[in-house]
Amino acid sequence: MFVWESVKKAFIPIVLVVLGLFIFNKYVYDINKGLETITETFSTIGILVVFFISETILGLLPPEIFIAWAKKTANPILTVSILATLSYAGGLLSYFIGKTALKIKSIKEYLEVKMAANLKNTKKWGGFLILVGALLPLPFSIACLAAGMIKYPFKNVALFGLFRFGRFAAYAWAIFQVVD
């Protein structure tokens, strides 16, 4: 029930984001033109650094934007591979940030007292949550941060996180069909 409720809560925001991007692209600003401008203006290293920081700190920027940008680079497949590796590494770093956050007394008390019921479910479904974070357009780093906070085994986070590479491959294939 916990897992189903979580998936249901994520569905509507995902649909709204996709719809919003479609409307934005069609009526407000041509995303292809914007990607070309980014490619011509910023260095590849700079963009990759921004992506890594985003993927480490709560996944604030959607990876799909960077995957679309990768299509405009000299070697799109290599660039997507680098993006996937940076995303995976950012998630693993988030895991350790979550573990470190537990050393802050107020955070530890909040988790143990106010979030006790949620922690029980999160510990029970930890692997599934990492898998969902790796595959779906939800911030992977948040799932990894939570895993670190509940002391979910790192080897499982690293293993389930590998599905992130499959997500990037599938999204790249889909996005490359749309981006010129």
BAFI-3210 file (N, C-alpha, C; in Angstrom, 3 decimals, decimal comma, padded with zeros to 6 digits):
// residues 180
n [1|2|3|4|5|6|7|8|9|10|11|12|13|14|15|16|17|18|19|20|21|22|23|24|25|26|27|28|29|30|31|32|33|34|35|36|37|38|39|40|41|42|43|44|45|46|47|48|49|50|51|52|53|54|55|56|57|58|59|60|61|62|63|64|65|66|67|68|69|70|71|72|73|74|75|76|77|78|79|80|81|82|83|84|85|86|87|88|89|90|91|92|93|94|95|96|97|98|99|100|101|102|103|104|105|106|107|108|109|110|111|112|113|114|115|116|117|118|119|120|121|122|123|124|125|126|127|128|129|130|131|132|133|134|135|136|137|138|139|140|141|142|143|144|145|146|147|148|149|150|151|152|153|154|155|156|157|158|159|160|161|162|163|164|165|166|167|168|169|170|171|172|173|174|175|176|177|178|179|180]
n.u [000,824|001,930|003,899|002,289|000,762|002,795|003,661|001,297|001,137|003,277|002,638|000,819|002,294|004,442|003,169|002,166|004,556|005,652|003,600|003,689|006,265|005,876|003,916|005,319|007,445|006,040|004,500|005,833|008,776|011,238|012,679|014,758|016,219|017,090|018,741|020,758|021,834|022,825|024,765|026,535|027,322|028,215|030,852|031,555|032,570|031,817|029,003|028,722|029,727|027,815|025,625|026,448|026,576|023,873|022,736|023,752|022,867|019,913|018,821|017,905|017,755|016,237|017,343|016,650|016,832|019,573|020,167|018,912|020,475|022,856|022,511|023,171|025,899|029,291|029,737|027,208|026,438|028,603|028,554|026,049|026,613|028,576|027,007|025,182|026,932|027,850|025,437|024,831|027,084|026,661|024,310|025,277|027,071|025,211|024,036|026,024|026,036|023,534|023,978|025,870|024,374|022,867|024,394|023,845|022,177|019,479|018,314|018,511|016,895|014,422|013,911|013,770|011,644|009,376|009,151|008,936|007,045|007,073|009,758|009,894|008,438|010,023|012,465|011,656|010,928|013,159|015,020|013,304|012,522|014,931|015,290|013,033|013,697|015,950|014,991|012,665|011,388|012,045|013,836|016,837|018,863|017,528|016,283|018,583|019,754|017,835|018,133|020,692|020,180|018,546|020,225|020,420|021,771|024,819|025,862|023,573|022,312|024,185|024,008|021,209|021,109|022,438|020,585|020,089|021,662|020,359|017,997|018,946|019,837|017,433|015,885|017,529|017,399|014,649|014,451|016,332|014,985|013,242|014,601|016,258]
n.v [-001,196|001,241|001,622|001,743|004,058|005,967|005,851|006,661|009,305|010,412|010,260|012,241|014,744|014,119|013,806|016,396|017,888|016,901|017,633|020,400|020,995|020,323|022,220|024,579|024,335|024,371|026,794|028,878|028,950|027,733|024,803|023,400|025,472|026,813|024,840|024,731|027,286|027,083|025,089|026,438|028,569|027,850|026,007|022,525|021,184|022,938|022,712|020,001|020,006|021,610|019,915|017,644|018,745|019,423|016,847|015,789|017,409|017,188|016,916|019,106|020,156|018,957|015,886|015,288|017,597|017,899|015,565|016,044|018,214|016,822|015,610|017,607|017,766|016,921|014,164|012,458|009,966|009,285|011,543|011,252|008,931|009,840|011,682|009,895|008,471|010,538|011,218|008,861|008,753|011,148|010,506|008,461|009,941|011,574|009,701|009,381|011,951|011,936|009,996|011,370|013,552|012,507|012,771|015,186|016,328|017,340|016,570|013,796|013,250|014,203|012,408|009,981|010,384|011,950|010,916|008,203|006,159|006,452|005,883|003,183|001,995|002,942|001,689|-000,930|-000,962|000,006|-000,805|-000,911|001,762|003,007|001,880|002,925|005,633|005,586|004,879|006,363|009,703|011,054|012,736|011,129|011,546|012,294|009,931|008,457|010,027|009,735|006,987|006,897|008,225|006,426|004,433|002,416|-000,426|000,269|-001,196|-002,220|000,124|000,993|-001,122|-001,212|001,360|001,207|000,875|003,351|003,887|002,455|003,920|006,396|005,589|004,738|007,107|008,790|007,586|008,052|010,885|011,707|011,107|013,179|015,627|017,756]
n.w [000,000|000,808|-001,179|-003,511|-002,947|-002,955|-005,631|-006,921|-006,016|-007,345|-010,037|-011,185|-010,895|-012,654|-015,152|-015,409|-015,601|-018,012|-019,809|-019,382|-020,389|-023,069|-023,850|-023,287|-025,135|-027,545|-027,565|-026,216|-026,183|-028,358|-027,639|-028,892|-030,114|-027,846|-026,715|-028,634|-028,303|-025,691|-026,069|-027,762|-026,170|-023,544|-021,878|-022,289|-020,038|-017,982|-018,085|-017,450|-014,831|-013,523|-013,863|-012,350|-009,757|-009,431|-009,552|-007,253|-005,193|-004,371|-006,964|-008,581|-011,189|-014,102|-015,473|-018,083|-019,615|-019,870|-021,201|-023,619|-024,406|-024,783|-027,233|-028,994|-028,883|-029,954|-029,697|-028,963|-027,704|-026,055|-024,412|-023,122|-021,740|-019,990|-018,564|-017,341|-015,697|-014,030|-012,806|-011,407|-009,715|-008,322|-006,947|-005,258|-003,735|-002,472|-000,810|001,155|002,164|003,360|005,368|006,877|007,700|009,718|011,948|012,974|015,638|015,853|013,425|013,551|015,798|014,858|012,754|014,189|015,950|014,855|012,288|012,474|011,672|008,871|008,424|009,030|006,909|004,809|005,298|004,923|002,204|000,934|-001,161|-003,358|-003,476|-004,135|-006,631|-007,990|-007,817|-009,418|-011,940|-012,631|-013,417|-010,988|-008,428|-008,139|-006,324|-003,995|-003,184|-002,657|-000,654|001,372|001,765|002,851|005,244|006,576|006,982|005,068|003,456|001,808|-000,356|-001,557|-002,377|-004,249|-006,067|-006,888|-007,853|-010,258|-012,214|-013,084|-015,272|-017,290|-017,410|-018,382|-020,894|-022,122|-021,998|-023,469|-025,984|-026,548|-026,340|-028,233|-030,537|-030,781|-030,545|-032,776]
ca.u [000,000|002,866|004,518|001,244|000,446|003,930|003,621|000,139|001,467|004,277|002,124|000,255|003,362|005,216|002,344|002,112|005,850|005,747|002,649|004,222|007,379|005,305|003,275|006,397|008,161|005,168|003,927|006,630|010,170|011,711|013,712|015,907|017,000|017,726|019,834|021,846|022,444|023,604|025,922|027,461|027,704|028,886|031,779|031,043|032,971|030,956|027,666|028,825|029,889|026,483|024,806|026,881|026,139|022,424|022,427|024,183|022,076|018,467|018,384|017,051|017,590|015,856|018,366|016,173|017,358|020,969|020,172|018,600|021,687|023,877|022,280|023,789|027,360|030,000|029,588|026,052|026,402|029,620|028,083|024,994|027,295|029,187|025,899|024,677|027,948|027,812|024,191|025,027|028,054|025,997|023,412|026,071|027,552|024,042|023,889|026,952|025,550|022,446|024,572|026,531|023,329|022,388|025,240|023,239|021,240|018,083|017,848|018,370|015,707|013,250|013,679|013,414|010,384|008,267|009,085|009,124|006,204|007,606|011,049|009,646|008,096|011,162|013,442|011,088|010,877|014,337|015,531|012,321|012,572|016,142|014,998|012,109|014,477|016,896|014,314|011,613|011,843|012,054|015,245|017,586|019,649|016,662|016,157|019,871|019,889|016,974|018,758|021,785|019,625|017,977|021,317|020,191|023,104|025,393|026,020|022,271|022,107|025,065|023,488|019,941|021,394|022,935|019,464|020,144|022,250|019,285|017,086|019,563|019,843|016,059|015,482|018,318|016,801|013,386|014,686|017,056|014,005|012,499|015,523|016,909]
ca.v [000,000|002,361|001,792|002,189|005,449|006,785|005,897|007,485|010,708|010,864|010,202|013,517|015,719|013,734|014,142|017,855|018,373|016,566|018,501|021,755|021,102|020,310|023,526|025,568|024,179|024,702|028,135|029,912|029,023|026,536|024,182|023,099|026,698|027,043|023,873|025,171|028,445|026,582|024,376|027,414|029,566|027,318|024,904|021,198|020,911|023,753|022,109|018,736|020,341|022,037|018,704|016,827|019,423|019,245|015,445|015,504|018,212|017,068|016,767|020,260|020,354|017,681|015,293|015,259|018,786|017,616|014,510|016,731|018,970|015,865|015,363|018,705|017,705|016,209|012,720|012,359|008,728|009,442|012,570|010,654|007,980|010,656|012,189|008,787|008,194|011,646|011,093|007,728|009,180|012,158|009,786|007,786|010,996|011,963|008,671|009,699|013,194|011,503|009,359|012,417|014,403|011,876|013,200|016,411|015,845|017,699|015,741|012,427|013,210|014,371|011,136|008,921|010,669|012,394|010,164|006,787|005,295|006,517|005,199|001,741|001,660|003,232|000,611|-002,142|-000,841|000,792|-001,187|-000,504|003,221|003,333|001,483|003,931|006,864|005,399|004,698|007,334|011,099|011,582|012,941|009,975|011,937|012,304|008,529|008,054|010,767|009,042|005,684|007,156|008,609|005,262|003,460|001,321|-000,899|000,961|-002,094|-002,301|001,406|000,973|-002,107|-000,738|002,606|000,920|001,013|004,732|003,840|002,030|005,055|007,371|005,023|004,767|008,498|009,333|007,076|008,761|012,324|011,899|011,018|014,445|016,749|017,781]
ca.w [000,000|000,896|-002,490|-004,433|-002,625|-003,406|-007,095|-007,289|-005,755|-008,317|-011,399|-011,647|-011,154|-013,840|-016,313|-015,500|-016,083|-019,440|-020,497|-019,308|-021,337|-024,416|-024,079|-023,313|-026,401|-028,679|-027,562|-025,559|-026,630|-029,029|-026,807|-029,753|-030,257|-026,551|-026,556|-029,509|-027,656|-024,549|-026,610|-028,325|-025,181|-022,352|-022,107|-021,931|-018,648|-017,114|-018,064|-016,709|-013,406|-013,047|-013,803|-011,211|-008,529|-009,356|-009,260|-005,882|-004,251|-004,548|-008,353|-008,861|-012,632|-014,714|-016,348|-019,465|-020,289|-020,185|-022,221|-024,883|-024,739|-025,240|-028,671|-029,739|-028,739|-031,028|-029,501|-028,060|-026,913|-025,015|-023,478|-022,293|-020,848|-018,932|-017,743|-016,523|-014,675|-013,067|-012,053|-010,497|-008,697|-007,492|-006,037|-004,235|-002,839|-001,667|000,226|002,238|002,775|004,248|006,555|007,656|008,283|010,948|013,063|013,487|016,654|015,561|012,303|014,048|016,658|014,008|012,064|015,130|016,650|014,000|011,039|012,814|010,830|007,507|008,407|009,008|005,520|003,951|005,492|004,337|000,754|000,535|-002,479|-004,357|-003,588|-004,889|-008,011|-008,529|-007,989|-010,518|-013,227|-012,928|-013,368|-009,631|-008,100|-007,659|-005,155|-002,804|-002,763|-002,076|000,595|002,342|002,055|003,782|006,540|007,263|007,049|004,143|003,060|000,653|-001,511|-002,221|-003,059|-005,428|-007,016|-007,460|-008,556|-011,609|-013,150|-013,568|-016,614|-018,187|-017,568|-019,268|-022,251|-022,640|-022,185|-024,580|-027,214|-026,773|-026,544|-029,490|-031,615|-030,837|-030,710|-034,103]
c.u [000,871|003,463|003,492|000,898|001,552|003,923|002,468|000,448|002,430|003,695|001,655|001,352|004,191|004,453|002,292|003,420|005,996|004,825|003,153|005,371|006,869|004,708|004,333|007,112|007,313|004,780|004,819|008,024|010,588|012,893|014,942|016,815|017,747|018,902|021,028|022,584|023,321|024,882|026,975|028,029|028,577|029,821|031,142|031,363|032,084|029,567|027,690|028,986|028,545|025,575|025,166|026,429|024,631|022,061|022,853|023,279|020,625|017,969|017,477|016,797|017,275|016,946|017,951|016,685|018,795|021,092|019,870|019,813|022,754|023,738|022,987|025,321|027,970|029,830|028,452|026,055|027,411|029,145|026,982|025,614|027,956|028,108|025,368|025,652|027,953|026,552|024,299|025,973|027,452|025,031|024,164|026,650|026,418|023,793|024,778|026,604|024,422|022,976|025,209|025,501|022,801|023,221|024,752|022,074|019,774|017,515|017,604|017,113|014,427|012,910|013,179|012,052|009,237|008,098|009,180|008,319|006,715|008,938|010,877|009,338|009,280|012,222|012,963|011,189|012,080|014,854|014,602|012,369|013,809|015,910|014,078|012,848|015,436|016,201|013,345|012,132|011,614|013,522|015,887|018,342|018,804|016,483|017,449|020,125|019,079|017,572|019,914|021,279|019,033|018,989|021,033|021,562|023,601|025,500|024,704|021,955|022,924|024,522|022,196|020,137|021,894|021,829|019,388|020,705|021,204|018,308|017,673|019,582|018,447|015,606|016,246|017,722|015,526|013,607|015,400|016,133|013,305|013,411|016,210|018,409]
c.v [001,263|002,668|002,330|003,656|006,380|006,930|006,780|008,971|011,256|010,982|011,562|014,567|015,394|014,115|015,658|018,444|018,113|017,465|019,946|021,979|021,142|021,674|024,625|025,538|024,656|026,180|029,241|030,042|027,686|025,953|023,834|024,313|027,000|026,104|024,247|026,358|028,007|025,922|025,355|028,365|029,009|026,171|023,590|020,886|021,686|023,158|020,807|018,981|020,763|020,814|017,857|017,443|019,246|017,820|015,040|016,195|018,220|017,003|017,883|020,507|019,016|017,144|015,286|016,458|018,525|016,511|015,126|017,548|018,043|015,589|016,406|018,684|016,889|014,693|012,470|011,110|008,804|010,442|012,018|009,657|008,718|011,202|011,102|008,469|009,287|011,584|009,993|008,130|010,235|011,529|009,097|008,792|011,475|010,974|009,023|011,025|012,860|010,843|010,397|013,304|013,820|012,261|014,510|015,980|016,136|016,863|014,318|012,297|013,326|013,061|010,062|009,136|010,942|011,558|008,654|005,857|005,282|005,791|003,693|001,282|001,875|002,148|-000,676|-002,119|-000,089|000,476|-000,748|001,007|003,679|003,019|002,495|005,241|006,783|005,412|005,816|008,766|011,737|011,768|011,716|010,328|011,966|010,889|008,062|008,758|010,091|007,697|005,845|007,478|007,428|004,129|002,202|000,867|-000,259|000,054|-002,248|-001,013|001,425|000,019|-001,626|000,548|002,392|001,004|002,435|004,764|003,414|003,157|006,070|006,872|005,115|006,202|009,131|008,861|007,856|010,232|012,585|011,768|012,358|015,619|016,631|017,763]
c.w [000,000|-000,478|-003,491|-004,199|-003,106|-004,920|-007,563|-007,094|-006,807|-009,725|-011,921|-011,845|-012,400|-015,103|-016,496|-016,029|-017,582|-020,257|-020,521|-020,283|-022,778|-024,751|-024,176|-024,661|-027,582|-028,723|-026,991|-026,168|-027,221|-028,249|-027,644|-029,913|-028,957|-026,322|-027,429|-028,890|-026,486|-025,041|-027,135|-027,273|-024,059|-022,707|-021,648|-020,474|-017,681|-016,976|-017,264|-015,214|-012,807|-012,897|-012,582|-009,885|-008,351|-008,962|-007,860|-004,880|-004,707|-005,987|-008,806|-010,344|-013,286|-015,648|-017,817|-020,266|-020,743|-021,242|-023,583|-025,343|-025,318|-026,737|-029,530|-029,642|-029,876|-030,925|-028,492|-027,167|-025,769|-023,963|-022,574|-021,311|-019,683|-018,002|-016,817|-015,392|-013,613|-012,204|-011,001|-009,361|-007,764|-006,505|-004,927|-003,240|-001,930|-000,543|001,430|002,915|003,758|005,517|007,471|008,354|009,581|012,164|013,671|014,381|016,298|014,416|012,778|014,919|015,841|013,306|013,018|015,779|015,670|012,742|011,267|011,901|009,390|007,394|008,328|007,580|004,576|004,086|004,819|002,815|000,190|-000,852|-003,592|-004,566|-004,351|-006,368|-008,691|-008,781|-009,162|-011,874|-013,609|-012,848|-011,996|-009,264|-007,437|-006,381|-003,885|-002,281|-002,098|-000,747|001,696|002,729|003,027|005,177|007,303|007,388|006,222|003,640|001,756|-000,559|-002,266|-002,979|-004,347|-006,492|-007,686|-008,255|-009,970|-012,658|-013,715|-014,999|-017,653|-018,451|-018,544|-020,711|-022,874|-022,913|-023,337|-025,908|-027,546|-027,107|-027,863|-030,698|-031,853|-031,153|-032,072|-033,960]
res [m|f|v|w|e|s|v|k|k|a|f|i|p|i|v|l|v|v|l|g|l|f|i|f|n|k|y|v|y|d|i|n|k|g|l|e|t|i|t|e|t|f|s|t|i|g|i|l|v|v|f|f|i|s|e|t|i|l|g|l|l|p|p|e|i|f|i|a|w|a|k|k|t|a|n|p|i|l|t|v|s|i|l|a|t|l|s|y|a|g|g|l|l|s|y|f|i|g|k|t|a|l|k|i|k|s|i|k|e|y|l|e|v|k|m|a|a|n|l|k|n|t|k|k|w|g|g|f|l|i|l|v|g|a|l|l|p|l|p|f|s|i|a|c|l|a|a|g|m|i|k|y|p|f|k|n|v|a|l|f|g|l|f|r|f|g|r|f|a|a|y|a|w|a|i|f|q|v|v|d]
***
